[in-house]
Amino acid sequence: MDSEAVWRADAVALADRISVLLGVVRSAEAEIGALLVEIESRGVMELFGYRSVARLFEHLADVPKSAAERVVKRAQALNPGRALDGSPVPAVAPATGVLAADGSLSTPMVDTIVEVLAQLAPEHRDDAERSLLSFASEAGHKQVAALGARIVAHLDPDGAEPDPTEPAAPTRELSLRRKRTGVWELTGRFDEETGTRASALLDSLAERRAADDGPDFRSPQERYGDAFSDAVNLALNSPDLPMQAGERAHVMIAVSLEDLKSGVGQATLGDTGTMTAAEARVHACDSMLIPAVLGEKSEPLNLGRLRRLISAGLRRALYLRDRGCAFPGCHRPPRHCQGHHIRHWAEGGATELGNLVLLCAHHHRLLHRSGWEVHIAADGLPEFRPPVFLDKRRKPRRNNLHKPLPFAA
């Protein structure tokens, strides 16, 4: 036998051994499930003192609660049991349970078949289970799921009958927590309508940017993260936002005047967070993050009074003049933008139309951190000079994407 034949034989032997071991593991898992159902039938409280079989298995197997609950739920679908009053509880997929005990079915395959049968009336389950198991012998669980979907559609083309009672409250859960690293984690579950609306909102805000500062190299996750930040800014700028303690929702930033001017140092964000002084300069322009500028002895010098923040009337004038983000090539509309002080207010810049320009969050930060510069031209419109590495002549550029205001002839 040549070396290639030996290699092929070894490869087949390795794969066969894995298949044998998988059968042993699956058979053992099926037997564990049957034992759990038997324990539940006899009374887990009486036998072990636990309130549920899932809690017992969680400790026996040292697995998370959610994993233990999935094992018990699968076992209950495959094995007949008894209710608390002693009445029999038939298995949803008894034939599947037999093959699972032989080690013939993977866990995803078992879950797929059980999920399909659970959607069918009891009188249709036997025939459907035979069809699914027959197909499972030659296909993977994804193909079996597709067949199951066709079976459900055929037997119940109109879906479940509408519930005449009042509709249940939609599922809406959200958790937002701050980790010790300063990173916030967001998790949640939403009903179909809320999820669809949220997806549409984020999709529209997560489009790739096409502006004169170069191509957009953000990953999809980064683009949707930025989109969520923009959505929060839009909500905070809404006039319909509920009041808190007599004023609109805001977060306080505490920073020393020296650090704010230099952009070097740290600022305190809210109660526990931090940000750089350079970031604080961005938000000091026009934001619901209100700066508390401190002197040498930490005395408040400026608490973000309305005389510095851009007023509603001045904001409307900015909207009319710039028509959106004024950065060359940016398409963001006015409601996605912030007012930027061309000469920073901490350096004596006035809060007036001639010292302001409308920018989206991305280009607002870019202007604070890069070689781009902006000024108001002789005709009263903003112009931007690119950094030298983009244009050695630094020829001024304007945004010509926004629709201009109509003027009478």
N, C-alpha and C positions, 0 to 999 in steps of 0.2 A: 504494500500500500504506500503510495507516495505521500509527501508531506501535506499536500492540499487535502487529500482524503482523510488523513489523520485529523487535520484542523477541522474539517467539516464534521467528523464524528464527535470530536470534543465539543464543538458548538452545540450540536444536537443534544448531547448528553447533559450539558449545562442547562439548556432550556427545559429539557424534560425534568431535571431535578427541581427547577424552580416551579414548574407546573405541579409536581407532586406535593411540594411544600405548601403551595397556595391552596391546594385541595385540603390539606391537613388543617391549615389555619382557618379556612372558611368553614369546614366541618366543625371545628372546635367552637367558632363564634356562634354557629347555629345551635349547638348543644348548650352553650351558655345562655342563649336566648330562651330556649325551651325551659331551662332550669329557673330562669327569672320569672317566667310566666307561672310555673308551678309554685314558686314561692309566693307570688302574688295571690294565687288561688287559695293557698292555705292560710294566708294572712301574714304579711311581713312584720307587722307590729307584734303579733303573738310569737313568731319564730325568732326574730332578731331585735325587736324593739325600735325599728326604724319606721318613720312615717310613710315612706314610699320605697318601692323596689329600686327606683332610680337613685335615691340617696344611698341605699345599701350598696349598689353596684359602684357608685362614685367612690366610695371608700374602699371597697374590695379591690377594684382595678386601678385606683389612684388616677382617675381621669377627671376632666372638668365636668361640671354638672350638665352642661349642654350636651356633651358627648354621651354621658350616661343616659340622658333622657332619649336621645336618638336610638341607642341600642335597645332600650325597653320598648319604645314605640314600634320599632321594626319587629321585635320578638312578638309583640301582641298581635301584629298583623299576620304573622306566619303560623302562630300556634293557637289552638283553641284554649280557652280558659274558662273561669267561672267568675260571676259577679259576686258582690258581697252577700247577696241573698242566696247564693248557691246555684242560681240559674246559669245554664251554659252560655258562653259567649263564643260564637263561631269565629274562626279565623277568616280574615279578608282574602288571603291567598294561600290556602292549604297546600295545593300542589307545588307552589313555589317553595313553601317550607320544606317539602320532602326533598326537592333537588338541592336546596340550600344545605340541608343536613348531609347530603352526599358530597358537599364541597364543589358542586358543579357550577354555582352561580356566584359572581362577584357581588360585593355590597352595592355598588352603583346599579347593577342589573336588578337586584332584589328591590331596591328603593324605587326604581323606575316602574317596575311591574305593579308594586303596591300602590304607588301614586295614581296609576291609571285605573286600577280596579276600585280604588276608593271613590272615584268619580262616577261609578256606574251603579245602577240599581242591582240589588242582590241577585235577581233572576238572570241577569246578563253576565255575571262575573265568571261562571264556570267556562262558558264558551270563549269569552275574551281571554281568560287565563291560558287556556289550551293554545290559542293562536299566538299569544305572546311568547309562551315557553317554546313552542315549535320554532318560531323565528329566532329566539334567543340562542338556539343551538348553533346557528351559523352567522350571527350578526352581533355587533356590539351594542352597548346599552343606549347609545345615541340613536341608532337605527330603530331599536325597539321602542324608544320614546316617540319617535315619529309615527310608527305604526299605531302605538297607543293613542296618539292624538287623532288619527284617522278613525279609529274605532269609537272613541268618545264622540267625535263629530257626527258619525253615522248613527249612533244609537240615541244621541240627544242633540239633534241639529239646532234646536231653539235655545239650548242652554237651560240653566235652572229657571224655574218659574219665579216671577217677580214676587218679592215679599210684600204682602199687603200692609204690613206694620210700618211704623216710622223707620226711616233709614238709620242705621247705626252711625254713631259718630265716627268720622274718618280717622284712620290711624296716623297720628302725627306725633313723633317723639324726636327730641333733639337733646344732645348732650355736648356741652362746650366746656372743656377744662384746660387749665394751664399746667404744663409740666414744669419740673424744676429747671429745665434748660431754658425756659422762657418761650418755648414753642407751644402753641395751642392746638389741641386735637378736637376735631368736630366729627361726631357720629350721629346718625339719626335714621328714622324710618318714616316714610310718608305714604299717603294714599295715592292712587293713580293720578287724580287731578292735580294735586299739589306737586307731585314729582314731575309731571309733564310740563307744568308751568315753570317750575324751577329749571328744568332742562332747557326749555326754550329761552329763558332769560340768560342763563349762563352760556348757551351756544352763541347767542347774539353778541355777548360781551367778550367771548373767548376767541373771536376770529383773529387770524394772524394780522399783525400790524404791517402796513405798507407805508412807510414814511421816509423822509430824506436822511434819517439817522442810520439807515442800513437795513438789511433783511432781518426778519424775526426768527431767531433760532430757539425760541422757547419750546420746551417739550409740551405735549398736550396737558400733562398734569400741572405744569407751571402756568400755562395759559388759563386753565380753569381756576387755579388758585388766584391769579390776578383778577379774573372775572368775578370771583366771589368777593374780593376786596372792593372792586368797583361797585358791586351790587349793594354792599354795606354803605358805601359813600352815598349812593343814590337814595337809599332809605333814610340816612341821617339828614340829607338835605331836603327831604320831603316836608312841606308845610303841614301835612296831616299827622306827623309823628306826635304821639302823646307826650305831654309835658311830664317832667320829673322835678318835684320840689319847686314848681313854679317856673321852670325854664326848660328849654329843649335839651334832649339827651346830649351829653358831651363827656369827654375824658380830659382830665387835667394833666398837663406836662409841667414839671418843675425843672428849671434850668437856670444856671447863673448867666448874668448878662455878658460876662467875659467869654464864657463858652459859646453862647449863642452867636456872638459876633465873629468869633474865630472859627466856629464849626468843629472845634476839637474838644473832646470831653464827653461826659455822660449826662443824660437827662432822666428824671424819674417819670415813668409813664403810669398814670393811675395810682393804685395802691401799692403794687408790688413789682410792676414791670420796669424795664429800662429801655432806652434807645440812645443812639448817638446824638450828640449836639448837632451834627450836620443834618440828621433826619428831623430834628426839632425845628431847624431853620425852614425846612420844607413846609411843615405843618403850621408854622407861625405866620405864613402868608395869608391863608384863608382856609380854615378847617374847623370841624367840630372837636378837634383836639386843641383845647384852649391852653396856651402857654402861660405859666406863672413864672415870670422872670424875676430872679432873686439877685440882691446886691451882695456885697462882701460879707455881711453878717446874716445872710439868708433872709433879709427883709424883702417883702414883695415890692417890686418896682413897677410891674405891669401885670395885670390879671386878664389880659385879652379883652379889654373893653370894646364896645361897639365902635368907638371912634377909630380903632385900628382895624378891626375886622370889617370886611366889605359889606356894606349895607345892601338891603334888598334893591333899592333904587339904583345904586351903582352897579350891582350885579346885572340888572336888566340892561343897563347901558353897555356893559361888557358883552352881553349876549348879542345885542344888536350890532355892535361894531365888529366883533371877531367871528360871530356865527358858528362857533365851535372851537375846538382846539386850534390855536393859531400856528402851531408848529408846522413847518412845510411838509406836505404830504399826508398829514393825519386827518382822518375822516370823522373822528369822534364828535358827537353833537354837544351843544352847550350843557345839557343836564349831566353829562359825564365829566365835566371839567371843574377846575378850581381856579381862583384868581391868584396870580403870581405878582408879587411886588418886584418890579424891575430893579429898583434900588431898595434894598431890604429896609423894612420899617425900623429895625434895630440900629440902622446906620443913618437914620434921619429921613428915609424915604416916605413920602406922603401917600395916604390912601386916597388916590384920585385917579381918574381915568387915564391921564397921561403917564402914570407910573404903574399901570396894571396891564396884564395880558392874560388871556384865558388859555389854560393848558389842561390836558388830561393828566391823570395821576402819573403815567409813565413818563411823559415828556416834562412834567413838572420836576420830577426827580432828576431826569437827565440834565435839565438846565442847571440845577444846583450842583451837579457832580462832574460835569464835563466841560469841554472847551467851547460849547455853544454859547453865544451871547445874543441878547435881544434888546432892541431899542424901538422907540416909536419914531417913525419916519416923518418927514415934513408934511405929508398928507394926513397924518394922524393915525396911520395903520402900523401894526407891528411888523418888524423885519428881523430876521435871524441871520447871524453870521456863523458859518460852520467853523469847527476847529481847523487848524492848519493841516492836520493829517488827512482831512477830507477835501480841502480846497486851499491851496497855498495862497490864492488871491483873496480868500475869505469874502467872496462876492455875496452880498445880501440876498436872502431868499424869502419868499412869502408863500403862504398857503392859498392856493387858488382852487381848492376842492369844494369849499362851502358855497352854497348858493347866495349870491349877493342880494342885498335889499333892493326892492323895486323903486325906481325913481321916475318921477314924471318928466316928460320931455319938455 
